[in-house]
Structures are given as C-alpha cells and as structure tokens.
Amino acid sequence: MMILSGDPPRSRVLTLILVVIILALAATPFLFPGAKALNVAAKICVFAALVASYDLLLGYTGSVSFAHTMFYGIGSYAIAIALYAMGPNWGAVATGIVIGLPLAALLALAIGLFSLRVAAIFFAMITLAVASAFQVLASQLSWLTGGEDGRSFQLPELLRPGTVLISKNLVGFEINGRTLTYYLVFAVSALMILGLLRVVNSPFGRVLQAIRENRFRAEALGFRTVFHLTYANCLAALVAASAGILNALWLRYAGPDTSLSFSIMLDILLMVVIGGMGTIYGAIIGATIFILAQNYLQSLMGVASKAAAEAGLPLLPGLLHPDRWLLWLGLLFIASVYFFPTGVVGRLRSGGGDKSPSASH
Amino acid sequence: MTELAATDPLPKPKRDLAPILLPIALALVVIPLIGSTSSWLTLTAASLAMGMMIFIMASGLTLVFGLMDVLNFGHGAFIAVGAYVATLVLAPFAASMQADSLWMNLAVLAPAALLSMAVSGALGLVVERVLILPVYGQHLKQILMTTGGLIVAEQALYALWGPQIIPLPLPASLRGSFIIGDVAIAKYRVLATLIGLAVFIAIQLVLNRSKLGLLIRAGVENREMVEALGYRIRRLFLGVFMTGSALAGLGGVMWALYREQVHASMSDDLTVLIFIVVIIGGLGSIGGCFIGAILVAMVANYGGFLVPKLALVSNILLMVAILMWRPRGLYAVTSR
C-alpha cells in the first residue's frame, strides 16, 4: 500500500493483469530468450514510464500537449550526444543526464508560462508548433545531432552485451551487460511510475484534478492554477526526458524516427487513451497492449492480408496490410474515446472487478 | 456611454488598421535587406501565392472554431484527401494537362478541383456527424477524436493509394514564368493568388453582406442568443464545417500542384502551419487569418532568402512576437 501511495488498482482483474505484466517483464531475460523479446520488453518499460508521465498531463490536468516527444527526444539526444562526443564512460552518461534533464525542464517551464495561461486548446496548438519546429531543428543541426541518421554510440564497458557478469555454466543462463542494462531500464521505469503515482495522490495531485474538473473554481479556491499546471508540465517533461535517456541507452542510438517523430506522439496518445486516462496504471496496460500489437499483430495482419488477397477480395488486402495496423488502432482509439473514455482500467474498475470502497472521482 | 438619439445612425465600430499595415511594413522593411528589387518582387509574389494557399486551407478551421468552439485537429486530413481526389481526375487526363492550351488545361483542372471540394465537403459532413457531434462542447475529447480521425484518414489514404509519393505535374500552360523586365513571376503563383483573393472576397461578401453571414457572425459573438432567436445554429454550423472542409480540399489541390506531388504526410506539415496562422490571426477571425497567412508566407520566403538557417524556426518566432504584442492574436474575435 505504501509503495502504491494508497492508490491500489481497485479491481481484481486489473491487479491480476498488472501482476502478470510486471512479473513477465521482470523475468523476460530468463523466460523468453532472444533479442526480439528483450527489445519488446524494454520498449514496454520505457513507454510505460513515458505514457504515465503523459497521463499526468492529459489525465490529471486535462491539458493536451503535443510536445511530449520533444522532451523524450531531448533526453535521448542529450545522452547520445554526450556518449558520442566524450566516449563510452560514466562521466559522459552523467553529463548527458545533467544537461538533458534541466534543459527539458527549462523548456517545459517556458512553454508552460507562455501558453498554459489560456485555454487547453491554445496549449495544444502551441505545443504542436514548438514540437514540430524542434523536430526540424534536430534534423537540420546535423553537426550536433547527426541529422536524419541520428547518433549511434558505445555504452560504458559494464553495460555492453560482451561483458559477461555471471557465466552460463554457473546458474544456467548468462547474465551479461545487456541483461544489466535491461534491469536498469526496468528499475528506473518502475521507480518513475511509482513516483508519478505518489505525485498524483499527493495534495498537489488533488489540485491538478480540481483544475481539470473546473479551473475557474480551483482558482477561486485560491490555488494559483498557472503555477500548478506549469509545475506538472515540468515534472512530466523530466520523466519524459528520463524515459528518453533510458530508451537511448537501450538502443545505443538516438535519431529522429526513434525519439522525435510525430508518430511517437500519436502512439503515446493512443496508449494513454486505450489504457485509461487519469489512472497511471492505464499507462502500463496501454503501453503493453500497444507495443505487443505493434510487434506481433503486424505478422497476424500479414497472414490475414495474404488470405484476403488469395480469396480475391477487393480492398481488404490493402486495409489488412501489415503497415496499416495503425488504421485499426486509430479506429480503436476513436471508439475508446467515444464508448469508454476511461479506457481499459476504467472499464475493469467499474464492472467485473471487486467493488472495494473506492475514493470518489 | 454617450447618449444616442433614436434618429442617430449607429456608431461604426472602430477599424483596427495596425494588423493590416504589418505585412506591408514587413515587405517594405526587407527591401534594403534584400538589395535587388527584382528578387524582392519575386519573393513578394511567392509569399502572396503561398499565403493565399495557406489562407484557403486555414479559413475553414478558424471559422469553425469561432462559430462553435470546435477545433478540428484533423483538418489536415481534408487537405490530403482533396489532393488525392484531384489525382483521380488529373491522372487519366494527363494528356490534355500537357497540351499547351490554357483552356484545355483549365477544363481538366476545374472539374478536378470541384470534385476534390465535393469529396472533402462530404467527408466533412461525415466527420462532423460521427466524430464531433458526440463530443460536442468537450475540448479534450474533441482534440482526441479529431486526432484519431487524422490517423485513420491518413492510414486509409495509404491503404487506398499506397505509400508512394504521387507526382502531379503542373499543366503545360501554367508552367514557367511571366517575365517583366528582369522580374520573373511564376504563372502558377499568379493563378494561386487570384484564386485566393477570390475566395477571400467571396467569404468576406458572404459574411458581411448576406443574412447567412450575419447569422454566422452573430453566432460567433453569442451562440445562445442566436439560438434563442429561433435559428438552428447546429445546421448553420454543419454548413460552415462542410464549406471549411471543401476549402481545405481546394487548398490541398492547389498545394499539391504547387509542390507537384501528393503524399499523405503533407497533412502533417500543413496542419502545423495552419495552426500557427490561425493562432496569429486570432481564433475565429477571417481577416486575421488572411493577414496571418500572408505574414507566415512572407517570413518563410524572406527569411529563407536572407537567413536560411533561421527559416526553420521563423514561424515560431513570428508567433511568439505576435502573441507578445497581442496575446489573443491579431484580431481577437471571441472572448473564449
């Protein structure tokens, strides 16, 4: 209870699903050998934290930001550029963190002060504009960022796949630098999600929800709403930048496609809405569903597309083509905003799960 | 408040001229910086053409927001749909497009543009009914729904037309430039400017000289009051939404011809540009949208010529500067 900040999942099914996801993630290096499974698991960890930080903005304050990938990208690029320029040592990792995180927070502060004073819609438009400018900037300043190619770099000795920490014949499986990196990603992501859970259940988090429900009233009660919103924006940016750092460390690469593109922003939106806005747990569920779908649904669709093509059906092969998986997720997204705006988590909490006394929302 | 006698004419609203002078001043200021008059003229003509195209695309968005407080994040989809639909007509008639006769070219171009407008207008009807009506009045859900619509539309375009870039060459008679002295002005830009001006004048006439426009303007000012007077503002809104979508489709065709290619991702870049224009102009203001579009195009063209490095972020800088001056955009229409 303490570790969940008094905000348990409040549904048996949900608890079960979460436990299964977390256990599976924790045991991935041993249960599912192979690079692909580990990559998928690491991506789920990183995105769970990233989406949870976005949930702090979207679900708890009700402001739509389109600049979240920008902060994610700042984290990624900071660590990548530092490790690229200074060589694979821990000093470079520290430099990347020390430069990346404050930069993200400062930018979030500036955007917040500039545009959070006005309606949510204005904030959404301005973040979209700033994020797209940043994306262009990152791809144009190729002396720094490597342009469209991005930056590949070496990790410090300890985290390299070649570093064998415990050899295979000692415990039955090898624990190498790659495994260690995975657990680093896993642990830091888990810590950030627990931290966000703490934030949203603090008095500060309650004020954010009050602002979401009725900003005018919250202001009338004496809360400086701009301060609270900007603070939340900075916190979310910090977590997003940290997630970016983890992602870059895992991929040993930072580039526009993996850390800055607008499609990642849309992915985050899909994940948070499908998982459930304003729950934090929804981030874990949403990220898991989405990334599993991204990695495994596509091959399923490929089979279906081929079958449809062989059956001679018109149009269907194109619609079921593996590259069109986002079409179906987009439809799912619209349907979920419309039919169950509280997402999977809200659905599980309201029906099916146990009706433990829940805090009123 | 001054007392008015019943016979006095109503006081005219004050004309706010400062925003109109802004693009003119900008154009004059850069003359010495650019140095040569001929390149200045070429750049100015390019800015006007680009601005007009952006205006055509953005006008629907700003009206829809002003009238019903609905911001359509999927507006860019109509642009892409318009461009793709145009290829349906232009591709089979490629031969008459390449014939060197203005009338033959226009005989193909005009139906293509009209078909694009019809299809994107019809799509607007569907989007309004399916995506916007259910979440009416809820900003957050509107943004999410219309963004979802954008994803689906973009993917559907990929599914129907394939992911490759479709080339869309300009018709033969519109290629090349008018050369006056040592100034070269591309023919297509002249056409784009003319169409843009025509659209602007048409919108202004409808808004300011017709009963329909009166109702729309009244709806922007105070929606409940118009409803209380017995007008179905929902239907009015649907009409404006469809018109805006159709205009976006027209803009899409023009932009595709300008760039001579069609791609589903064109909607992403243009959405950002349109948003900046709408913010600069003041949400809901057609005049502001017009000036904003020209300003954005000018900054892009002049900036690209003078300081290419700065061109990347020039739009953002322009937006910041304008919002510092007038936090609600050039013309603040709504109190929202």
Interface residues (C-beta under 8 A of the other chain):
Chain A: L58 G62 V64 F114 V118 A119 A120 I121 F122 A124 M125 I126 L128 A129 V130 S132 A133 V136 L137 Q140 F262 L266 L269 L270 V273 L315 G318 L319 H321 D323 R324 L326 L327 L329 G330 L331 F333 I334 V337 Y338 P341
Chain B: F65 L71 F73 L131 P134 V135 H139 L140 K141 I143 L144 M145 T147 G148 G149 I151 V152 Q155 A156 Y158 A159 L160 G162 P163 D268 D269 T271 V272 F275 I276 V278 I279 K309 L312 V313 N315 I316 M319 V320 L323 P327 R336
